[in-house]
Amino acid sequence: MATAQQKPPGNVDTTNADPYRIMQGHRIAHSKYGEVNIRPYTYLRYLNQLGYASSYVDGFGKTQTVDRRQDIQLNKVSIYFSGWAFDPKLTYFLYVWTSNASQGQGAQVVVAGNLTYNFCKYFKLTGGIMSLPGVRSTEGNYPFWLSVDNRMIADEYMRPSYTSGVQAKGEVTKKLNYMVMLGNNMSTLGVDAGQIDAKLNTLSAALIYLPTTGEYGMFNGSYGDYDNHQKVATRFVGHFTRSNETRQGQPTSDAFENTTLRVSDGSSIFAPSLFANGVQIEEARDQMVSLDGGAKLKGFALEGEYYWRKIDQFKTTKVDPNSSLPFDKLNDNGFQLLASAMVVPKKLQLYTTYSRIFGQYGNPSEVRTGLNFFPFKHTISARINAQLIFMNQCPVGGLAYPYTVGANGTGFNLDFELNF
C-alpha cells in the first residue's frame, strides 16, 4: 500500500547547493554547462539630518537652502547573479540595483553587469559596466566599508564612478597586482548612450602592493580588521584617472550614484554662468591621482588616502565674446584617515574618521564616529551600523547618501545591512 510522502524537515537543503559562500550567495543551479549563484543585498536606514543648518553660503557668496530629511528607507535593494557559462574561465556578474530613496529620479533602477574571461592569474579581461579603479573604494571592495554604502566626503568628491568599458587585471608578482580600465566616461548612471562623446578617452588604473602578508582581508581592500590578522597586513596603492568630460555627458545632481565634476563648494562646473556671466563650460579634462596605505593587526586598523585633482583644457560657450573664465585650471587636493578597532572579535567594531578637501572655493571637512555590531555568529554579512557625522561645508551629496550638499552641523544614520 502506498504511503503518503513525508515533507522534509524545514532545515534540509533541498537545492543540493554548496554551503553559503560570502559574496556569491547560494548556488541554485550547476551542470556541465555552467552554474548560477544568487545573492540579495539590502539595508534599512533611519536618517536624521535635522542637525544640519537650514542654509549655507556657497563659494560665490550666494545663500542656498538645505533640504533636511528625517525618514526611514529600505534604501537600496540589489539582486546579484553570478557564475560561469560553458567554460569555467568564462564568468558573468549580472545585477538589478535600485535606490528606493531616489524613486522618480534618473537611473533609480539599474540592470547591468559584466563578463570576464580568466586567461590566467596574470591576466583577466572583463567587459561591461564596472567601477573605474581610481580610488580604493572603487577597486571592488564594496560593501566592506566602515559605514554602510556611503563614502567620506574627500573620497566621494574625488572618485570616478561606474561606466561601460573593458578592464584588465591580474598579478604582476605574488604581492603586486594591477587593474587598468578603459571606459566611456566617468559615470554612465543617468546618462544615455547619445549623451556620451565619441572620444573613448576615460582611463583609470591601480597598482596594488601588499608587502607583508600578500593579502589585505576580503578582496584585499576591505576596511577595518574584522579578519583579526595575527601578523601585520599592509597595503600601498597608487591610482590614476583621466577623462575628458562634457556637460551633456554628466549625470544630474540627483542621479543615482551621482558623480559629477564639482568645485569645493558643491557647485557643478557645468552650471551656466557659474564662474562668469554668460560663460558656460561645455568640456573639460579631469586628471586625478590618489595614494592609499594601511595596516591591520589583531583587530586594529589605521588607514588613509590622499587625493590630488586637476581640471583643465576647458571648452566654453559665451553669450558675451568679451567674457572668459577667470582661470585656466582648477586644482584640488584632500585626504581621509580611518582608525578602527574590533573591541569584541567578530562582534563589535568601533571607528572614527577624518576627511578634508583643500579647494579653490572652500575647504570642507568632516569627522565621523561610529560602530558596527555583527549580530550573527562569525559572519560579516549582516550588521547594524550607527554613526554620527560632524559636517563642515559638505560639497557632495544625494538622496542615497546620509549627507547633502552644503551640510553644516551634525547628522545621524542607523542602518541594518544584509549581504546574503
HELIX and SHEET records of a PDB file:
HELIX    1   1 ASN A  100  SER A  102  5                                   3    
HELIX    2   2 ARG A  136  THR A  138  5                                   3    
HELIX    3   3 ILE A  153  MET A  158  1                                   6    
HELIX    4   4 ALA A  193  GLN A  195  5                                   3    
HELIX    5   5 MET A  218  ASN A  220  5                                   3    
SHEET    1   A17 HIS A  26  SER A  31  0                                        
SHEET    2   A17 GLY A  34  TYR A  52 -1                                        
SHEET    3   A17 GLN A  70  ALA A  85 -1                                        
SHEET    4   A17 LEU A  90  SER A  99 -1                                        
SHEET    5   A17 VAL A 109  CYS A 120 -1                                        
SHEET    6   A17 PHE A 123  SER A 131 -1                                        
SHEET    7   A17 TYR A 162  THR A 173 -1                                        
SHEET    8   A17 LEU A 176  GLY A 183 -1                                        
SHEET    9   A17 THR A 202  TYR A 209 -1                                        
SHEET   10   A17 ALA A 233  THR A 246 -1                                        
SHEET   11   A17 VAL A 279  LEU A 297 -1                                        
SHEET   12   A17 PHE A 300  LYS A 318 -1                                        
SHEET   13   A17 LYS A 329  VAL A 344 -1                                        
SHEET   14   A17 LEU A 348  PHE A 358 -1                                        
SHEET   15   A17 SER A 365  PHE A 373 -1                                        
SHEET   16   A17 ALA A 382  ASN A 392 -1                                        
SHEET   17   A17 GLY A 409  ASN A 419 -1                                        
SHEET    1   B 2 SER A  55  VAL A  57  0                                        
SHEET    2   B 2 THR A  63  THR A  65 -1                                        
END                                                                             
